[in-house]
């Protein structure tokens, strides 16, 4: 069971500072208000229910704590999260010939590291996925840690896509609990002949990797590929929100 401070910290990671301030003010204004209801009434129905459940369980184990103290915990956690988000870095990622002068990290190293660091949510996008045993092992480890993993891939020709091989079938055989999406191109006539050509990965709205590399052994290990790795800052959360909004609007369809 999470402690109350841990439960609040995980909630704060998923909320805008204005929402956290609203919750905090509700608890300060009414010492008898239900902290759980203050949270639910602020975050809305799309907020991860498991975070609310952990908060409720932690509250049950902290019966003597006051609303004022809970409010202070939300504020302190929010301030810490803001500092961490503002402490950002951008790193060049490269697979291919090296000049030995400019320090550059390898594509496979960055992608596996991002997956290994994921704690709650992981979303990957690729045109194709093929022969990536070490990456699939890392994703399986993430799933076993409780990470909610989603992947968007191009469909095979047999399912209306453009691939000769069926990456989705391969992924599903290896990772039965992963959430797989396809691009629903019927939402726009202009997109009917389009392809999933984006390649990226994002974890917890905190880490993002945008790359030219597909999820293949050739792209991760041998091809000349270029990418950028973002840690902290606004871009990872913007990318995560964008991908999840495509799911909510059903432009990405679960299969």
MOWO-V333828 format. One record per residue. N is the residue number from 1. RES is the residue in three letters. PHI is phi in radians with two decimals (none if undefined). BURIAL is b if it has 9 or more other ideal C-beta (glycine too) atoms within 8 Angstrom, else e. Layout:
# MOWO-V333828
{{N/RES/PHI/BURIAL} {N/RES/PHI/BURIAL}}
This chain:
# MOWO-V333828
{{1/UNK/none/e} {2/UNK/-1.25/b} {3/UNK/-1.26/e} {4/UNK/-1.10/b} {5/UNK/-1.12/e} {6/UNK/-1.18/b} {7/UNK/-1.08/b} {8/UNK/-1.17/b} {9/UNK/-1.06/b} {10/UNK/-1.19/b} {11/UNK/-1.15/b} {12/UNK/-1.07/b} {13/UNK/-1.07/b} {14/UNK/-1.77/b} {15/UNK/-2.07/b} {16/UNK/-1.28/e} {17/UNK/-0.92/e} {18/UNK/-1.14/e} {19/UNK/-1.19/b} {20/UNK/-1.11/b} {21/UNK/-1.11/b} {22/UNK/-1.10/b} {23/UNK/-1.07/b} {24/UNK/-1.04/b} {25/UNK/-1.17/b} {26/UNK/-1.07/b} {27/UNK/-1.26/b} {28/UNK/-1.25/b} {29/UNK/-1.28/e} {30/UNK/-2.39/e} {31/UNK/-1.18/e} {32/UNK/-1.75/e} {33/UNK/-1.14/b} {34/UNK/-1.36/e} {35/UNK/-1.02/b} {36/UNK/-1.13/b} {37/UNK/-1.22/e} {38/UNK/-1.04/b} {39/UNK/-1.21/b} {40/UNK/-1.05/e} {41/UNK/-1.23/e} {42/UNK/-1.63/b} {43/UNK/-1.48/b} {44/UNK/1.48/e} {45/UNK/-1.33/e} {46/UNK/-1.47/e} {47/UNK/-1.23/b} {48/UNK/-0.97/e} {49/UNK/-1.13/e} {50/UNK/-1.16/e} {51/UNK/-1.24/b} {52/UNK/-1.15/b} {53/UNK/-1.12/e} {54/UNK/-1.11/b} {55/UNK/-1.12/b} {56/UNK/-1.09/b} {57/UNK/-1.12/b} {58/UNK/-1.16/b} {59/UNK/-1.08/b} {60/UNK/-1.09/e} {61/UNK/-1.59/b} {62/UNK/-2.26/e} {63/UNK/-1.15/e} {64/UNK/-1.54/e} {65/UNK/-1.34/e} {66/UNK/-1.63/e} {67/UNK/-1.09/b} {68/UNK/-1.09/b} {69/UNK/-1.21/e} {70/UNK/-1.13/b} {71/UNK/-1.02/b} {72/UNK/-1.10/e} {73/UNK/-1.16/b} {74/UNK/-1.08/b} {75/UNK/-1.14/b} {76/UNK/-1.14/e} {77/UNK/-1.14/b} {78/UNK/-1.12/b} {79/UNK/-1.13/e} {80/UNK/-1.13/b} {81/UNK/-1.09/b} {82/UNK/-1.09/b} {83/UNK/-1.12/e} {84/UNK/-1.16/e} {85/UNK/-1.15/b} {86/UNK/-1.35/e} {87/UNK/-1.56/e} {88/UNK/-2.03/b} {89/UNK/-2.51/e} {90/UNK/-2.24/e} {91/UNK/-2.30/b} {92/UNK/-1.35/b} {93/UNK/-2.17/b} {94/UNK/-2.56/b} {95/UNK/-2.13/b} {96/UNK/2.44/e} {97/UNK/-1.13/e} {98/UNK/-2.01/e} {99/UNK/-1.65/e} {100/UNK/1.27/e} {101/UNK/-1.85/e} {102/UNK/-1.57/e} {103/UNK/-1.24/e} {104/UNK/-2.37/e} {105/UNK/-1.64/b} {106/UNK/-1.46/b} {107/UNK/-1.00/b} {108/UNK/-1.07/b} {109/UNK/-1.09/e} {110/UNK/-1.17/b} {111/UNK/-1.11/b} {112/UNK/-1.12/b} {113/UNK/-1.10/e} {114/UNK/-1.08/b} {115/UNK/-1.10/b} {116/UNK/-1.14/b} {117/UNK/-1.53/e} {118/UNK/-1.12/b} {119/UNK/-2.09/e} {120/UNK/-2.22/b} {121/UNK/-2.34/b} {122/UNK/-2.44/b} {123/UNK/-2.27/b} {124/UNK/-2.05/b} {125/UNK/-2.34/b} {126/UNK/-2.71/b} {127/UNK/-1.23/b} {128/UNK/-2.49/b} {129/UNK/-2.35/b} {130/UNK/-2.81/b} {131/UNK/0.98/e} {132/UNK/-2.25/b} {133/UNK/-0.99/e} {134/UNK/-1.17/e} {135/UNK/-1.24/b} {136/UNK/-1.12/b} {137/UNK/-1.11/e} {138/UNK/-1.13/b} {139/UNK/-1.15/b} {140/UNK/-1.07/b} {141/UNK/-1.08/b} {142/UNK/-1.12/b} {143/UNK/-1.04/b} {144/UNK/-1.17/e} {145/UNK/-1.38/e} {146/UNK/1.72/e} {147/UNK/-1.31/b} {148/UNK/-1.49/e} {149/UNK/-1.89/b} {150/UNK/-2.21/b} {151/UNK/-2.51/b} {152/UNK/-1.93/b} {153/UNK/-2.37/b} {154/UNK/-1.27/b} {155/UNK/-1.33/b} {156/UNK/-1.34/b} {157/UNK/-1.05/b} {158/UNK/-1.18/e} {159/UNK/-2.09/b} {160/UNK/1.62/e} {161/UNK/-1.70/b} {162/UNK/-2.18/e} {163/UNK/-1.61/b} {164/UNK/-1.28/e} {165/UNK/-1.79/e} {166/UNK/-1.83/b} {167/UNK/-1.07/b} {168/UNK/-1.12/b} {169/UNK/-1.10/e} {170/UNK/-1.11/b} {171/UNK/-1.10/b} {172/UNK/-1.13/b} {173/UNK/-1.16/e} {174/UNK/-1.48/e} {175/UNK/-2.27/b} {176/UNK/-1.18/e} {177/UNK/-1.71/e} {178/UNK/-1.30/b} {179/UNK/-1.62/e} {180/UNK/-1.91/b} {181/UNK/-2.16/b} {182/UNK/-2.13/b} {183/UNK/-1.39/b} {184/UNK/-1.45/b} {185/UNK/-1.30/b} {186/UNK/-1.25/e} {187/UNK/-1.19/e} {188/UNK/-2.59/e} {189/UNK/-1.05/e} {190/UNK/-1.17/e} {191/UNK/-1.78/b} {192/UNK/-1.02/e} {193/UNK/-1.76/e} {194/UNK/-1.32/e} {195/UNK/-2.32/e} {196/UNK/-1.33/b} {197/UNK/-1.90/e} {198/UNK/-1.31/e} {199/UNK/-2.36/b} {200/UNK/-2.83/b} {201/UNK/-2.58/b} {202/UNK/-2.48/b} {203/UNK/-2.23/b} {204/UNK/1.02/b} {205/UNK/1.08/b} {206/UNK/-2.15/b} {207/UNK/-2.18/b} {208/UNK/-2.45/b} {209/UNK/-2.23/b} {210/UNK/-1.95/b} {211/UNK/-2.54/b} {212/UNK/-1.49/e} {213/UNK/-1.52/b} {214/UNK/-1.29/b} {215/UNK/-1.48/b} {216/UNK/-2.36/b} {217/UNK/-1.11/b} {218/UNK/-1.12/e} {219/UNK/-1.19/b} {220/UNK/-1.37/b} {221/UNK/-2.09/b} {222/UNK/-2.17/e} {223/UNK/-1.18/b} {224/UNK/-1.44/e} {225/UNK/-2.30/b} {226/UNK/-2.22/e} {227/UNK/-2.65/b} {228/UNK/-2.34/b} {229/UNK/-1.92/b} {230/UNK/-1.94/b} {231/UNK/-2.11/b} {232/UNK/1.35/b} {233/UNK/1.33/b} {234/UNK/-1.52/e} {235/UNK/-1.06/e} {236/UNK/-1.00/b} {237/UNK/-1.21/b} {238/UNK/-1.11/e} {239/UNK/-1.15/b} {240/UNK/-1.06/b} {241/UNK/-1.09/b} {242/UNK/-1.12/e} {243/UNK/-1.11/b} {244/UNK/-1.21/b} {245/UNK/-1.22/e} {246/UNK/-1.17/b} {247/UNK/-1.22/b} {248/UNK/-1.07/e} {249/UNK/-1.44/e} {250/UNK/1.14/e} {251/UNK/-1.33/b} {252/UNK/-1.84/b} {253/UNK/-1.94/b} {254/UNK/-1.23/e} {255/UNK/-2.26/e}}
